[in-house]
Amino acid sequence: GDRGLLIGRYTLVYVNDTCWRVLDSYQEPVHDFCRKLSAVFYCLASLNNRINLAREIVNADSEVGRLERDREIYAYTRRQNLRRQDYFRADLANLRYIDAGYELNYANQELEKTINTAKYLKVQERLL
């Protein structure tokens, strides 16, 4: 419904396009995720007592979120410096934007690997 998704003892709530909040059984916030899939598999890993995997998902998702915000900031800075005709700072912001893009691609790959590990562990537990 409009209250979100229930995954075991966790509630997954949509906040905005870049934020999914995980609440515990007492409706206390556990963590905010930038990807819905990360939040879902965090809940599944926590419910299956895979604490290290859950921590890896949190760290990978936090890194992706941080790099996405960095890219937005660098793009804004570049536009503002071009508007002010400060080409040195615009080029510097552009280089940082490109670098953050490479780091974001790598972080997305790491997050995808971690989520795939969580998927595999869930399937493996069903087979046993």
RAZI-V736391 format. One record per residue. RES is the residue in three letters. PSI is psi in whole degrees, 0 to 359 (none if undefined). OMEGA is omega in degrees with one decimal (NA if undefined). D_CENTER is the distance of its C-alpha to the mean C-alpha in Angstrom with 2 decimals. Layout:
# RAZI-V736391
RES,PSI,OMEGA,D_CENTER ; RES,PSI,OMEGA,D_CENTER
This chain:
# RAZI-V736391
GLY,207,-178.7,23.20 ; ASP,356,178.6,22.04 ; ARG,355,177.3,20.83 ; GLY,200,-179.4,17.91 ; LEU,145,174.8,17.70 ; LEU,125,177.0,19.39 ; ILE,99,-176.5,18.26 ; GLY,237,179.0,20.94 ; ARG,4,-179.0,21.11 ; TYR,151,174.1,17.67 ; THR,130,179.8,17.14 ; LEU,118,-173.8,14.05 ; VAL,133,175.4,14.58 ; TYR,125,178.7,13.56 ; VAL,304,174.6,13.50 ; ASN,189,-175.4,13.07 ; ASP,337,-177.2,11.70 ; THR,16,-176.2,8.41 ; CYS,127,171.3,8.31 ; TRP,127,-175.8,9.08 ; ARG,133,176.1,11.07 ; VAL,126,178.6,12.46 ; LEU,145,177.6,16.13 ; ASP,188,-175.5,18.66 ; SER,341,177.2,22.16 ; TYR,13,-179.4,23.46 ; GLN,27,174.4,20.93 ; GLU,136,-180.0,19.55 ; PRO,135,176.9,15.84 ; VAL,309,-179.9,14.09 ; HIS,153,173.4,10.52 ; ASP,131,-178.2,8.30 ; PHE,150,177.5,4.93 ; CYS,350,177.9,3.73 ; ARG,136,179.0,4.84 ; LYS,319,-179.5,8.21 ; LEU,321,177.5,8.87 ; SER,317,-179.4,6.54 ; ALA,318,-179.8,8.32 ; VAL,312,-177.3,11.51 ; PHE,336,170.7,11.70 ; TYR,313,179.7,11.00 ; CYS,315,-179.7,13.92 ; LEU,318,179.4,15.97 ; ALA,320,179.1,15.69 ; SER,319,179.9,16.68 ; LEU,331,179.3,19.46 ; ASN,15,179.0,20.78 ; ASN,35,173.4,20.89 ; ARG,71,-172.2,18.62 ; ILE,318,179.3,17.47 ; ASN,319,177.9,16.74 ; LEU,318,177.7,14.55 ; ALA,319,178.5,12.66 ; ARG,320,177.8,12.38 ; GLU,321,178.1,11.21 ; ILE,316,178.8,8.31 ; VAL,313,-178.3,7.45 ; ASN,316,-179.1,8.30 ; ALA,318,179.6,6.63 ; ASP,322,177.7,2.97 ; SER,320,179.1,5.02 ; GLU,317,178.2,6.79 ; VAL,315,179.3,5.02 ; GLY,318,179.4,4.83 ; ARG,316,-178.3,8.23 ; LEU,326,175.9,9.57 ; GLU,319,177.1,9.13 ; ARG,320,177.9,10.97 ; ASP,316,179.8,13.37 ; ARG,319,178.1,14.28 ; GLU,318,-180.0,15.08 ; ILE,316,-179.9,17.17 ; TYR,322,177.6,18.97 ; ALA,318,177.7,19.81 ; TYR,315,179.6,21.20 ; THR,318,179.2,23.11 ; ARG,315,179.4,24.53 ; ARG,317,-178.9,25.78 ; GLN,320,179.6,27.34 ; ASN,327,175.0,29.07 ; LEU,321,178.3,30.42 ; ARG,324,178.7,31.76 ; ARG,358,-179.3,33.48 ; GLN,35,173.8,34.67 ; ASP,86,-170.2,33.26 ; TYR,331,177.6,32.65 ; PHE,309,-180.0,32.04 ; ARG,329,176.3,29.03 ; ALA,317,177.5,27.83 ; ASP,321,178.3,28.06 ; LEU,316,177.9,26.30 ; ALA,324,178.5,23.36 ; ASN,318,177.9,23.44 ; LEU,319,178.4,23.38 ; ARG,323,177.4,20.39 ; TYR,315,179.9,18.62 ; ILE,317,179.1,19.59 ; ASP,317,178.1,18.60 ; ALA,328,176.5,15.07 ; GLY,317,176.8,14.99 ; TYR,316,179.0,16.16 ; GLU,323,179.1,13.72 ; LEU,319,177.3,10.79 ; ASN,316,178.8,12.60 ; TYR,316,-179.4,12.99 ; ALA,322,176.4,9.44 ; ASN,321,177.6,8.65 ; GLN,318,179.0,11.81 ; GLU,320,177.6,11.05 ; LEU,318,179.1,7.97 ; GLU,320,176.9,10.48 ; LYS,317,-179.7,13.18 ; THR,318,178.8,11.75 ; ILE,320,177.2,11.22 ; ASN,324,175.2,14.68 ; THR,318,179.0,16.08 ; ALA,321,177.5,15.16 ; LYS,315,-178.7,16.81 ; TYR,318,179.9,19.77 ; LEU,323,178.9,20.31 ; LYS,317,178.8,20.40 ; VAL,319,-179.8,22.96 ; GLN,321,179.8,24.87 ; GLU,327,177.8,25.30 ; ARG,325,-178.2,26.74 ; LEU,333,-178.3,29.22 ; LEU,none,NA,30.51
